[in-house]
Amino acid sequence: MFDDLDRLRGNTKLLHLLDHYAQPAVVDREAWQDRLMSLHGDEPGPMVKLHGELLAFGWIEQNTGYFADRPQGVAACYRITSMGLRALKKVSKEEPEDANGGCLT
């Protein structure tokens, strides 16, 4: 059976993008955040797919009532959901595994 968290565990870019939207939520859970256009200087094209995955899994929500397009991106576009925070917390708490499949201690 496919676990949604498997995708998050296996894709560091997806994990970093979700973490990006989680950081401001520590201060204000209700604040909308600008759309991140690239990760670490990567091309913006793959970001479309990553944002789509985060939306599909319900880990971020889109602000469809506000639109302000700027050269550096779309303002106040996304915020992390409670499901996204739980997924990030669960994946972050997992211990790394060694090559034999056991947890490192």
C-alpha positions in Angstrom: 0.0 0.0 0.0 1.3 3.5 -0.9 1.9 5.8 2.0 1.7 9.5 1.3 4.7 10.0 3.5 6.8 7.7 1.4 6.9 10.3 -1.3 7.9 13.0 1.2 10.6 10.7 2.7 12.0 9.9 -0.8 12.0 13.4 -2.3 14.3 15.9 -0.6 13.1 18.7 -2.8 9.5 18.1 -1.8 10.5 17.9 1.9 12.5 21.1 1.7 9.6 22.9 0.0 7.1 21.8 2.6 9.6 22.8 5.3 9.8 26.2 3.6 6.1 26.8 4.1 6.2 25.4 7.7 8.8 27.9 9.0 6.6 31.1 9.0 3.8 29.1 10.4 5.7 28.8 13.7 5.1 32.5 14.2 1.7 32.9 12.5 -0.2 29.8 11.5 -2.8 31.8 9.5 -0.3 33.9 7.4 -0.2 33.4 3.7 3.2 33.1 2.2 4.7 34.0 -1.2 5.2 31.2 -3.7 8.7 29.9 -3.7 9.9 30.0 -7.3 13.0 27.9 -7.0 15.0 25.8 -4.6 18.7 26.5 -4.3 18.9 28.2 -7.7 17.2 25.3 -9.6 15.1 26.0 -12.6 11.5 27.0 -11.7 9.9 24.4 -14.0 10.0 21.5 -11.5 8.5 23.7 -8.8 5.2 23.5 -10.5 5.1 19.7 -10.0 6.3 20.0 -6.4 3.7 22.6 -5.5 1.1 20.3 -7.2 2.1 17.4 -5.1 1.9 19.4 -1.9 -1.6 20.6 -2.9 -2.7 17.1 -3.9 -1.6 15.6 -0.6 -3.3 18.4 1.3 -0.1 19.6 2.9 -0.5 23.2 1.7 -3.5 25.2 0.6 -3.7 27.9 -2.1 -5.1 31.4 -1.6 -7.4 31.6 -4.6 -9.0 34.8 -3.3 -5.9 37.0 -3.6 -3.6 37.4 -6.6 -0.7 39.8 -6.9 1.8 38.7 -9.5 5.3 40.1 -9.0 8.6 39.5 -11.0 10.0 37.4 -8.1 6.8 35.3 -7.7 3.2 35.3 -6.6 2.5 37.0 -3.3 0.4 35.5 -0.4 -0.2 32.4 -2.4 0.2 29.4 -0.1 0.2 28.3 3.6 0.9 25.0 5.2 -2.1 23.0 6.5 -2.4 21.1 9.8 -2.0 17.9 7.7 1.2 19.3 6.3 2.6 20.2 9.7 1.8 16.6 11.0 3.4 15.0 7.9 6.6 17.1 8.3 6.7 16.4 12.0 6.3 12.7 11.5 9.0 12.5 8.8 11.4 14.7 10.8 11.1 12.5 13.9 11.9 9.3 12.1 15.4 8.0 12.8 17.7 7.3 9.9 18.2 3.7 8.9 21.5 2.0 8.3 22.3 0.0 5.2 20.9 -3.2 6.8 17.5 -1.6 7.3 17.8 -1.2 11.1 17.6 2.0 13.0 20.8 3.7 13.9 21.4 4.3 17.6 
